[in-house]
Each structure stands twice: as C-alpha cells, then as structure tokens.
Amino acid sequence: MRSLHTASRPSHAARWRGRSPLLALPPALLTVLISTAPDRASACGGTFCDAGPQAMPVDQTGENILFVVDGPEVEAHIQIQYDPDTPAEDFAWLIPLTAVPEFAIGSQPLFDSLLAGTVPTYSLSTTQCFDGGSNTGGCEFICEADMGASQPEPEPEIVWTGTVGAFDITVLDGESVPGLMQWLGDNGYQQDEAAAPILQQYLDEGHLFAAFKLTHGAGVSEIHPIALRFSSAEPCIPLRLTRIAAQDDMEIRAFFLGSARTVPSNYRHVLVNPLKLDWLNLADNYKEVISQAVDAFPAEGNAFVTEYAGSSDVVPTGGIFSDEWDESVFIDAPPGDALNLLHSMGLLELFGQQLVYRHPQLRPLLLKHLPPPDGLDPDDFYYYLSEFKDQIDHEAWGDGAGFAQDLLERIIEPGERALDLVETWPYLTRMYTTISPSEMNEDPIFMQNPELPDVAALQTAQRDFDCELDGASIVTLPDGREVYIPSSPGTWPEFPDEMPWTLEVQQATMVGAPQVLLDNAPIIDTMLDAWNHSHGWPQGAGTTGGSTGTGGDSMGSGGDDDDDSDESDSGSGSATDSRGATDTGEAGCGCRSDALAPSRGPGHGLGLALLLLATRRRRR
C-alpha cells in the first residue's frame, strides 16, 4: 500500500497547489460484489425459477462530489458537469471558501468506479408455478445582465492565483459585492444580479471566492475533476450560491470515504416507503420517488437518502491507475512511437479498426500535442499514424517532454492519488437527493456515525406465482412485506394518495440510532393490509374482487420496520461492526449550519457552487 510520503514512485507525488499544509491521506481495496436471490420452493406440482433476478441500476446523472475526512482535514473531489455545446470561453464557476485550500487535478476514472461499484440496483427474482410441464419465466454562474454599476467599487484582493490542469484559478478576497462582480465581469465572468444577495451573505460570513476558468486554448473536452484540501471538521456542500444556476429537482450525489458511515447533520435523513417502488418495472420510477420523499413533511426538501454504506471494497480499481503508466518514455521519443507506447501501457487499445481511449484525458492530450492535419479525422490519423508520418506536426510534439508532463499531471498523478484514497479508507457512503432552488437556503453538512448499520446497494424482491391464485402473484419485498399482484392488469398497485412517500424521516446524530421525527410504518402497513385483504390475501382473508389498480408512478426503498436502527433507504441493510468515529474540530469551509443541526460548535465545510453546468430536467 502506498501513501503520499512513502510512494513507490516518488517522482509522481501529487502536486497540490495552494497555501494549506499537505495532507498525508493514506490508501482502500475494491471488488464488485454480486448478489443473487436463492430459489424458492413451491407446494405445486411443478416449479420454474428464472435464471436469476432481473436487475436495473438507477440512472446516475447529476452532480457528484467525493469527500475524504481525515481528522481535522477534508479533501473534496468535484466532478464537473458541463454542456458540451458550451463555448470554452464561456465556461466558468465559483466556489466560496473560508481559506485558500490546496488545489489539484482530480480523477474521472475514480468517479466512474465509485458510481459503478455503488449504483442502487433493484431486482426481481421470479418463481413460476405450473401444474406439470415446463416453461420459462423470466449562468450559469453569473448570467449576463447589466448590473448598472456606474461608480468604481473597491476591487477584490487577489490572494492566490495559479493554473491547475485545464483551469486558471484565482482566489479573491472581496470587500463588496459590486466590486467582486465588477472584477468577475472585467475578467470574462458573466453576471447575474440575482447572485448579489447570496454573494453578500458569504462576504458577511468572511468567505473568499475561488473563480475557475478554462485556460486559454483549452477546450471543454479537457475539463477534468478538481480536488481541494482544506482544514475542516465536517464536509459540506454550499448550495446557497448553487441556486443561481440550478433547475428544479437538481440531483446531488455525495460520496464519503472514511472509517465509518456518514450522515447529514443539519439536513434530514429519509427512509423511502418501499411500496412506492414499482418493483415489477425494476424501480424505473426511482428519481420521482426520491424527489417526492425528500419533499415530504417534515423533510421539506432538505434531506438525503443513503444509497450505499459499507466496505469500499465494492469499488473496482481497474483503470484508475497502473504502475505501467510512465511518462518518462515519451521524452525524446519520436512522435510516431507515441501510440505504440500508450498501447503498451494499456492506455490505448485497438479493436478492429477502432481506437479505445482508456482514460478520458488521453484523447485531448493527443489532440494538443499530436494534432491531426486539417480535414483528417483524429481517430483515423492516430490509427494509421505510420502512414501519415510526413504530416505529423513536429513543432507541436517537440521532444515529447510537453506530452510527458501533461500525461503525468492529468492522468498519472491523479490516478495514483485516487487509488491511494480508495486503498486507504475502509468505509464508503453514498448519499443522494434532489433539490430545487427555493429549497437551497441551507448548506448541507455531514458527519460520521460509527454505530449505524450498512446499507446494501442491491435490493432484491421475490415474486411468486401460485397455482391456486389463477395467474396472480405475491411480491415479497426485502423488508418482508408481501404485496398481492392481481393477474389483470398485472401491474404494481396504485395505492391511495394517502399512502406516504416516506417510511421514516430521521434526524441523524453523531452516535447511536437517529432520532425518528416521523414513523409512517403503521399507516403503510394498514393500507397494505387493506389492499391485500381486498383481494383475499392471505388466502381466506377478506374478499376478492377489489380494485386492481394500475402501475404506480413512484418508487422508494425502506429498511425493515422491525428494527428502527436500520437506516437503509435502498432496502434493508445489515448491521456491521463499528469502524470508528470522526473527530470534530475547527471548521474551515464555506458552508453554514443553522437550526436543524444538533447542538454543538458551528459547522462549516467546503463551499461548492458548480456553475455553468449542464441543465437538469424537471421530473415533476
């Protein structure tokens, strides 16, 4: 296992830029866990079980951020979403901070692996029963506007400036909002007067602002995650400034590597009602239900669900970093050898007549240092490079040192750092919410609680067709609830509007079980019993012939209501041993915690405002 100070490749130590002290954040392991439901027996004359549970992972679009908490230090990795049609010169974003952090290039393959290893997946294992025979079952940060500033305002002080990968970064200490916005406008950042009162809040709280732009000549294809290190006891996401560019029901997904499960401290935590999940369609209504659940009383739009909590071993590490990656071989190498060298490292593959780039930054680097001739498709140029030797731009390639340096800074160092983080921290939490601009009045802050159980990403329901039910079936949810499915129309029940979206709404604590603010289990069970009894289930109960309903349009997940300590909102989670607590300490980022937080010292965290990002569509 490597750490930053004992790396086996000392020349590739991560190059963090800024004023904060370097963190010695060590290294985790990863494999993909695959779970299948066992076959179920039937009392009928013949049974058929499908080959395995059908499964559907939920869609994973939205904003993603990874926090690593190491005592009094926090490291944040931000995946920057953007509209590929946005001109590079218009791409810009702003982050409020309480101090100048260290900046570094982040790793896109790390986010790809985090998403792949923890994606909530809903499956349905089916047992078919037959009487003999066989069968098969189956702005925009700041938008353009005239602020009307006619008198000169004091310009903000530039406290740090530098280039990190594809970004020019300037950290500003502003004396006034008009002066700050004047500087942003003069330096190519578009304006939106709606940002002024929000910026004033952050200035009143003593924040700095980090302004990001693409470096001159960089295209949007070069955009990469950015990483920041700063002193703080708690990570946080500053949504107040984000609301300037946000759409309704903006998706936010936060990952946390640490020693124990992470929970929101000033936002609510929600367990979703599993009956709202359309299990027959493998939870294809996931986003809608999450939006409804976090908006329900008393969450009121300020809440998260936990999609996964458990070992970081679930994250696949292949492709994040390889010891075969070596930038030094490109120095003084002829440009015609570049593709073969990349292929030998596993960064480039050939399939038939197609090139496959094994890192999202590789193609932009080739376009920069080995540009194709005008009118020639880049991939054709690289594939048949030996045939175009006389058209290679030797001036752009030079002696290969420039390509080697960019390969080191954009791919090798971020990958090695990412692998170190995953190999160091044993526990991974993934939380998710949707939030609208009107709800972005508080910055969510997070803390670790070592006494909470795990939450599984894979949730499997069991559907049993009984020969005596004439084509009807029973779906047993992961928490043990049984749902009668009539043969016609054979869709998931549409329960009355009174059916709650949430199983529980909780306020998390630093130790022990959460405080339950609302427990809807009794009404959920009563309504489920009424539905089942109206169809004569269990057999002999009630009368058949009740309303069959149609497929519902919402989904949820819920823990086993027999155990209030199970906080799973992707289904039931199994308790595991504690992993250790997180120390609290002096806060140091651009977030604010107010009345919802448990009584303790003021909470702060990273001030994140991702601006000029891709538009999210409203689902309701």
C-alpha positions in Angstrom: 0.0 0.0 0.0 1.3 3.4 -0.9 0.9 6.7 0.8 2.0 10.1 -0.4 5.0 10.2 1.8 6.1 6.6 1.1 5.1 6.3 -2.6 6.9 3.8 -4.7 7.0 6.4 -7.5 8.5 9.4 -5.6 8.7 11.5 -8.9 4.9 11.1 -9.1 4.0 12.6 -5.7 0.8 14.5 -6.1 1.3 18.2 -6.9 -1.1 20.2 -4.8 -1.1 23.9 -5.3 -2.1 26.5 -2.7 -1.2 27.5 0.9 -2.7 24.8 3.1 -0.4 22.1 4.6 -0.1 18.9 2.6 -2.3 16.1 3.9 -0.9 12.7 4.5 -4.0 10.9 3.4 -3.2 7.3 3.0 -4.7 4.4 1.0 -8.7 1.0 0.4 -9.4 -2.2 -1.8 -12.0 -2.9 -4.3 -14.0 -5.7 -6.0 -17.5 -5.9 -7.3 -20.0 -7.7 -5.1 -22.7 -9.6 -7.0 -25.7 -11.0 -5.1 -28.4 -13.3 -6.3 -31.6 -14.4 -4.6 -31.9 -18.1 -3.7 -34.5 -20.2 -5.5 -37.9 -20.5 -3.7 -39.7 -23.8 -3.3 -43.4 -24.2 -4.2 -46.1 -26.6 -3.0 -47.4 -27.0 -6.5 -46.8 -29.9 -8.9 -44.1 -28.1 -10.8 -42.0 -25.0 -10.5 -39.7 -22.9 -12.6 -37.3 -20.3 -11.3 -35.8 -17.8 -13.7 -32.0 -18.0 -14.2 -31.5 -15.2 -11.7 -33.1 -11.9 -10.6 -33.7 -9.3 -13.2 -31.9 -6.1 -12.2 -32.0 -2.4 -13.2 -29.4 0.1 -11.9 -30.8 3.5 -11.4 -29.8 6.4 -13.6 -26.7 8.2 -12.3 -26.9 11.7 -13.9 -26.4 14.7 -11.7 -23.7 16.4 -9.7 -21.2 14.2 -7.9 -18.7 15.0 -5.2 -16.4 12.9 -3.1 -15.3 13.8 0.4 -12.4 12.2 2.3 -12.4 13.1 6.0 -9.1 12.6 7.9 -9.4 14.1 11.4 -9.3 17.9 11.1 -8.7 17.8 7.3 -11.1 17.3 4.4 -10.3 16.5 0.8 -13.0 17.2 -1.7 -13.1 15.9 -5.3 -15.6 17.6 -7.6 -16.8 16.1 -10.8 -17.6 19.0 -13.1 -20.7 18.5 -15.3 -20.9 20.7 -18.3 -22.8 21.2 -21.5 -20.5 20.0 -24.3 -22.0 22.7 -26.6 -20.9 25.5 -24.3 -18.1 27.5 -25.8 -14.9 27.0 -23.8 -14.6 30.8 -23.2 -18.0 30.8 -21.5 -17.2 28.0 -19.1 -16.7 29.4 -15.5 -17.6 28.6 -12.0 -17.2 29.9 -8.5 -16.5 28.3 -5.1 -16.9 30.2 -1.7 -14.1 29.3 0.8 -13.0 30.3 4.3 -9.3 29.9 3.5 -7.1 29.2 0.5 -7.1 25.4 0.0 -4.7 23.3 -1.9 -5.8 22.6 -5.5 -5.1 19.5 -7.6 -6.4 17.7 -10.7 -8.9 15.0 -9.9 -9.6 11.7 -11.5 -12.6 11.0 -13.7 -11.9 7.2 -13.6 -12.3 7.4 -9.8 -15.8 8.8 -10.1 -16.6 6.2 -12.8 -15.6 3.5 -10.4 -17.4 5.0 -7.4 -20.6 5.2 -9.4 -20.2 1.7 -10.9 -19.5 0.0 -7.5 -22.3 1.5 -5.5 -25.1 2.2 -8.0 -28.5 1.3 -6.4 -29.8 -1.7 -8.2 -33.3 -3.1 -7.9 -34.0 -6.7 -8.9 -36.9 -9.1 -9.1 -36.5 -12.8 -8.8 -39.5 -14.7 -10.1 -40.7 -18.2 -9.2 -43.3 -19.6 -11.7 -45.5 -22.4 -10.8 -47.3 -24.8 -13.2 -49.4 -27.9 -12.9 -46.8 -30.1 -14.7 -44.8 -29.5 -17.8 -42.1 -26.9 -18.2 -41.9 -23.3 -19.2 -39.7 -20.3 -18.9 -40.3 -17.2 -16.6 -38.5 -15.0 -16.7 -25.2 31.2 -15.8 -24.8 29.7 -15.3 -22.9 31.1 -12.6 -23.4 34.6 -13.2 -25.6 35.2 -16.3 -25.2 38.2 -18.5 -27.1 41.2 -17.1 -26.4 44.9 -16.7 -25.6 45.5 -13.0 -25.8 49.2 -13.5 -22.6 49.9 -11.6 -21.5 53.3 -12.7 -19.2 54.2 -9.8 -15.9 52.5 -9.2 -16.0 49.9 -6.4 -13.1 48.6 -4.4 -11.6 45.7 -6.3 -11.2 42.4 -4.5 -7.7 41.4 -3.4 -6.2 38.5 -5.3 -4.9 36.3 -2.6 -3.8 33.3 -4.8 -3.7 32.6 -8.5 -2.4 29.6 -10.5 -3.1 27.1 -13.2 -4.2 23.6 -12.2 -4.6 21.3 -15.2 -7.1 22.9 -17.7 -8.1 25.6 -15.2 -6.9 29.1 -14.3 -7.8 29.6 -10.7 -8.0 33.0 -8.9 -8.9 33.2 -5.2 -10.4 36.6 -4.3 -11.0 38.4 -1.1 -13.8 40.8 -1.9 -14.6 44.0 0.1 -18.0 44.5 -1.6 -20.4 42.6 -3.9 -20.3 45.3 -6.6 -16.5 45.3 -6.6 -16.4 41.5 -6.7 -18.9 41.3 -9.6 -17.1 44.1 -11.4 -13.9 42.1 -11.2 -15.7 39.0 -12.5 -17.2 40.9 -15.3 -14.0 42.5 -16.3 -12.3 39.1 -16.4 -14.8 37.4 -18.6 -17.3 36.0 -16.0 -20.9 36.7 -17.0 -23.1 38.4 -14.5 -26.5 37.8 -12.9 -27.8 40.4 -10.4 -29.7 37.6 -8.6 -26.3 36.5 -7.3 -25.6 39.7 -5.4 -27.6 39.0 -2.2 -26.1 35.4 -2.0 -22.6 36.7 -2.5 -23.3 39.3 0.2 -24.2 36.5 2.6 -20.9 34.8 2.0 -19.0 38.0 2.3 -20.7 38.8 5.6 -19.6 35.5 6.8 -16.0 36.2 5.8 -15.6 34.0 2.8 -13.2 34.1 0.0 -14.1 33.1 -3.6 -12.2 30.8 -5.9 -13.0 31.6 -9.6 -12.3 29.0 -12.2 -11.9 29.4 -16.0 -10.5 27.2 -18.7 -7.0 28.2 -19.6 -6.5 30.0 -23.0 -6.7 27.4 -25.8 -8.2 24.6 -23.6 -11.4 23.1 -24.9 -14.3 21.7 -22.9 -13.1 18.2 -23.7 -10.2 18.9 -21.4 -12.4 19.6 -18.4 -11.5 17.3 -15.5 -12.5 16.8 -11.9 -10.8 19.2 -9.4 -9.7 18.3 -5.9 -9.3 20.6 -2.9 -7.8 20.1 0.5 -8.7 22.3 3.5 -8.9 22.3 7.2 -12.4 21.4 8.4 -14.0 19.0 10.9 -17.0 18.4 8.6 -17.5 18.3 4.8 -20.3 20.4 3.4 -21.9 21.4 0.1 -22.7 25.1 -0.2 -26.0 25.1 -2.1 -26.9 28.7 -1.5 -24.8 30.0 -4.3 -25.6 27.0 -6.5 -29.3 28.0 -6.6 -28.4 30.8 -9.1 -27.8 28.2 -11.9 -29.9 25.3 -10.5 -33.1 23.8 -12.0 -35.9 22.3 -10.1 -35.1 18.9 -8.6 -31.4 19.2 -9.3 -29.7 15.9 -8.4 -26.8 15.8 -6.0 -24.8 12.7 -5.1 -22.2 12.8 -2.4 -19.6 10.1 -1.7 -17.7 9.8 1.6 -14.6 7.8 2.1 -13.7 7.4 5.8 -13.7 5.0 8.7 -17.5 4.9 9.4 -20.8 5.7 7.8 -21.6 9.3 7.0 -24.9 11.0 7.6 -26.2 14.6 7.2 -26.0 16.6 10.4 -28.3 19.6 9.5 -30.4 18.0 6.8 -32.9 15.2 7.4 -32.3 11.6 6.5 -35.2 9.8 4.8 -36.1 6.1 4.5 -38.3 5.7 1.5 -41.5 3.8 1.5 -40.7 0.6 -0.4 -44.3 0.3 -1.6 -43.8 3.3 -3.7 -41.2 1.4 -5.7 -42.6 -0.2 -8.9 -40.8 -3.5 -8.3 -42.4 -5.0 -11.4 -40.5 -2.5 -13.5 -37.3 -2.7 -11.5 -37.6 0.7 -9.9 -37.8 2.7 -13.1 -39.5 5.5 -11.2 -36.6 5.9 -8.7 -35.9 9.6 -9.2 -39.5 10.7 -9.0 -40.0 8.9 -5.7 -36.8 10.2 -4.2 -37.9 13.8 -5.1 -41.3 13.2 -3.5 -39.9 11.6 -0.4 -37.3 14.3 0.3 -40.0 17.0 -0.3 -42.5 15.3 2.1 -43.1 16.6 5.7 -41.0 17.0 7.8 -38.1 16.7 5.4 -39.4 19.7 3.4 -36.8 19.5 0.6 -33.8 19.4 2.9 -33.0 15.7 3.2 -30.8 12.9 1.8 -31.3 9.2 1.3 -28.5 6.7 1.7 -28.0 4.6 -1.4 -25.0 2.6 -0.2 -23.0 2.3 3.0 -20.4 -0.3 3.6 -17.0 -1.6 2.6 -15.1 0.4 0.0 -14.1 -3.0 -1.5 -17.0 -2.7 -3.8 -15.2 0.0 -5.9 -13.5 -1.6 -8.9 -9.9 -0.2 -9.2 -9.0 -1.3 -12.7 -8.4 1.7 -14.8 -7.9 4.2 -12.0 -4.1 3.8 -12.0 -1.4 1.4 -13.2 2.2 1.0 -12.4 2.7 0.6 -16.2 1.9 4.2 -16.7 5.3 6.0 -17.2 5.6 9.5 -18.7 9.4 9.4 -18.9 9.4 7.1 -22.0 7.9 9.9 -24.1 10.8 12.3 -23.5 12.9 12.3 -26.7 10.7 9.7 -28.2 9.7 10.3 -31.9 6.0 11.2 -32.3 5.4 8.2 -34.5 6.1 5.9 -31.5 3.6 7.6 -29.2 0.6 5.4 -30.0 2.6 2.2 -29.6 3.9 3.4 -26.2 0.4 4.2 -25.0 -0.8 0.8 -26.2 2.0 -0.9 -24.2 0.8 0.9 -21.1 -2.8 -0.1 -21.5 -3.9 3.4 -22.0 -4.9 2.8 -25.6 -6.5 -0.3 -27.2 -7.2 -1.3 -30.7 -10.4 -3.2 -31.5 -10.7 -4.0 -35.2 -10.3 -0.6 -36.8 -11.3 1.4 -33.7 -9.2 3.1 -31.1 -10.4 2.9 -27.5 -9.0 5.5 -25.1 -8.7 4.1 -21.6 -8.7 7.4 -19.9 -10.9 10.4 -20.8 -8.0 12.8 -20.7 -5.9 10.9 -23.2 -7.6 12.0 -26.4 -7.5 15.7 -25.5 -3.8 15.4 -24.8 -3.1 13.7 -28.1 -5.1 16.5 -29.9 -3.0 19.1 -28.1 0.5 17.5 -28.7 -0.1 15.4 -31.8 -2.8 17.3 -33.7 -4.1 15.8 -36.9 -3.8 17.6 -40.2 -6.7 19.8 -41.2 -9.6 17.8 -42.7 -8.5 14.5 -41.3 -10.5 12.6 -38.6 -8.3 12.5 -35.5 -9.0 8.8 -34.8 -8.1 7.9 -38.4 -4.9 9.9 -38.1 -3.9 8.1 -34.9 -4.9 4.6 -36.1 -2.9 5.0 -39.3 -0.2 7.2 -37.8 2.6 5.3 -39.6 1.0 6.2 -42.9 0.9 9.9 -42.0 4.4 10.4 -40.7 5.1 13.1 -43.2 2.0 15.1 -41.9 2.9 15.0 -38.2 3.2 18.4 -36.6 6.7 18.1 -35.1 6.6 21.5 -33.6 3.6 20.7 -31.5 5.2 17.4 -30.3 8.7 18.9 -29.8 10.9 16.5 -27.9 7.9 14.8 -26.2 8.6 16.5 -22.9 5.4 18.6 -23.0 3.2 15.5 -23.6 5.1 13.6 -20.9 4.4 16.5 -18.4 0.8 16.7 -19.2 0.4 12.9 -19.0 2.0 13.0 -15.6 -0.2 15.8 -14.3 -3.5 15.0 -16.0 -3.5 11.2 -15.8 -0.7 9.5 -13.7 -0.7 11.7 -10.6 -4.5 12.0 -10.2 -4.8 8.2 -10.8 -2.2 7.3 -8.2 -3.7 9.7 -5.7 -7.2 8.3 -6.4 -6.1 4.7 -5.9 -4.3 5.6 -2.7 -7.5 7.1 -1.3 -9.6 4.1 -2.2 -7.0 1.7 -0.8 -6.6 3.7 2.4 -10.2 4.2 3.6 -12.2 1.1 4.5 -15.7 2.6 4.5 -17.7 4.2 1.7 -21.1 6.1 2.0 -23.1 7.2 -1.0 -26.0 9.7 -0.4 -28.4 11.2 -2.9 -31.1 13.9 -3.1 -32.9 16.2 -5.4 -33.3 19.8 -4.5 -34.9 22.9 -6.1 -33.6 26.5 -5.9 -36.3 27.6 -3.4 -35.0 24.9 -1.0 -31.3 25.9 -1.2 -31.3 28.0 1.9 -29.0 25.9 4.0 -25.7 24.3 3.1 -25.8 20.5 3.9 -23.1 19.4 6.4 -22.1 15.8 7.1 -20.7 13.8 9.9 -19.6 10.2 10.7 -21.5 7.9 13.0 -19.7 4.6 13.7 -22.7 2.9 15.2 -25.0 2.8 12.2 -25.6 -0.3 10.1 -24.6 -0.9 6.5 -26.9 -0.2 3.5 -26.8 -2.5 0.6 -26.9 -1.1 -3.0 -28.6 -4.3 -4.4 -32.2 -4.8 -3.3 -34.0 -8.0 -4.5 -37.7 -8.7 -4.2 -39.2 -12.1 -4.7 -42.2 -12.7 -6.9 -44.1 -16.0 -6.5 -46.8 -17.2 -8.8 -49.1 -19.6 -7.0 -51.1 -22.2 -9.0 -54.1 -21.5 -6.7 -54.1 -17.8 -7.5 -55.1 -18.1 -11.1 -52.3 -16.0 -12.5 -52.0 -13.7 -9.6 -48.7 -13.4 -7.7 -47.2 -12.3 -4.4 -44.2 -10.0 -4.3 -42.1 -10.2 -1.1 -40.1 -7.0 -0.6 -36.6 -7.1 1.0 -38.1 -5.9 4.3 -40.6 -8.9 4.3 -43.8 -7.0 3.3 -45.9 -9.0 1.0 -47.9 -7.4 -1.9 -50.7 -9.1 -3.8 -50.5 -8.6 -7.6 -53.7 -9.4 -9.4 -53.4 -11.3 -12.7 -55.1 -8.4 -14.5 -53.8 -5.9 -15.2 -50.7 -7.4 -13.5 -49.2 -4.0 -12.7 -47.8 -2.6 -9.5 -50.7 -1.4 -7.2 -51.6 2.2 -7.3 -52.2 2.9 -3.6 -54.4 5.7 -2.4 -52.9 9.2 -2.3 -52.8 8.9 1.5 -50.0 6.3 1.1 -46.9 8.2 2.5 -43.8 8.6 0.3 -41.6 8.1 3.4 -41.2 5.2 5.8 -39.3 7.3 8.2 -37.9 10.8 8.5 -34.9 11.0 10.8 -32.5 13.4 12.4 -29.1 11.8 12.5 -26.8 12.0 15.5 -23.1 11.6 15.9 -23.5 8.4 18.0 -26.3 5.9 18.4 -29.5 5.5 16.5 -31.1 8.5 14.8 -33.9 10.5 16.2 -37.1 9.4 14.4 -39.1 12.5 13.6 -41.9 10.7 11.7 -42.7 7.0 11.5 -45.1 6.1 8.8 -44.8 2.3 9.2 -48.3 1.9 10.9 -50.2 3.7 8.2 -48.2 1.9 5.5 -48.9 -1.5 7.0 -52.6 -0.7 7.5 -53.0 0.4 3.8 -51.1 -2.6 2.6 -53.2 -4.9 4.7 -56.3 -3.3 3.3 -55.1 -3.8 -0.3 -54.1 -7.4 0.3 -57.4 -8.3 2.1 -59.5 -6.7 -0.6 -58.0 -9.4 -2.9 -58.4 -12.2 -0.4 -54.8 -12.4 0.6 -53.7 -14.1 2.8 -56.0 -16.8 1.4 -59.2 -16.7 3.3 -58.8 -13.1 4.4 -61.4 -10.6 3.1 -63.0 -11.0 -0.3 -61.6 -11.0 -3.8 -62.6 -8.6 -6.5 -61.3 -5.3 -5.1 -59.8 -2.6 -7.2 -56.9 -3.9 -9.2 -55.4 -0.5 -9.9 -52.7 0.3 -12.3 -49.0 0.7 -12.1 -47.9 3.3 -9.6 -45.5 6.1 -10.7 -43.2 6.2 -7.8 -40.6 4.2 -6.1 -38.8 4.0 -2.8 -36.8 1.9 -0.6 -37.1 1.2 3.1 -35.5 -0.5 5.9 -37.0 -3.3 8.0 -39.5 -1.5 10.2 -38.9 -4.2 12.9 -35.5 -2.5 13.5 -35.5 1.2 13.9 -31.8 1.3 13.8 -31.7 0.2 10.2 -31.4 3.4 8.3 -31.4 1.8 4.8 -33.4 3.7 2.3 -32.4 1.3 -0.5 -33.9 -1.6 1.3 -32.8 -3.4 4.4 -29.2 -3.1 5.5 -27.4 -5.5 7.7 -25.6 -4.1 10.8 -21.9 -4.4 10.9 -19.2 -3.7 13.5 -18.3 -0.1 14.2 -15.5 1.5 12.1 -14.5 4.3 14.4 -15.7 7.9 14.9 -14.7 11.1 13.3 -13.2 13.8 15.4 -14.9 17.2 15.4 -12.9 20.4 15.3 -12.5 23.8 13.9 -14.5 24.3 10.8 -12.9 25.8 7.7 -15.0 25.9 4.6 -17.8 28.0 3.0 -20.9 26.4 4.5 -23.4 27.5 7.1 -25.3 25.3 9.6 -28.4 26.7 11.3 -31.3 25.4 13.4 -31.5 21.9 12.1 -28.1 20.9 13.3 -27.7 19.1 16.7 -26.3 21.3 19.4 -22.6 21.6 19.0 -19.9 24.0 17.7 -20.5 25.9 14.4 -20.3 23.6 11.4 -18.5 24.6 8.2 -17.3 22.8 5.1 -16.3 23.1 1.5 -18.2 25.9 -0.3 -19.1 24.3 -3.5 -21.0 26.2 -6.2 -20.8 24.5 -9.6 -21.8 27.0 -12.1 -22.4 26.9 -15.9 -23.1 23.2 -15.7 -25.4 21.0 -17.8 -29.1 21.7 -17.4 -31.1 19.2 -15.4 -34.6 18.4 -16.5 -37.5 18.8 -14.1 -39.2 15.5 -13.4 -42.4 16.8 -11.8 
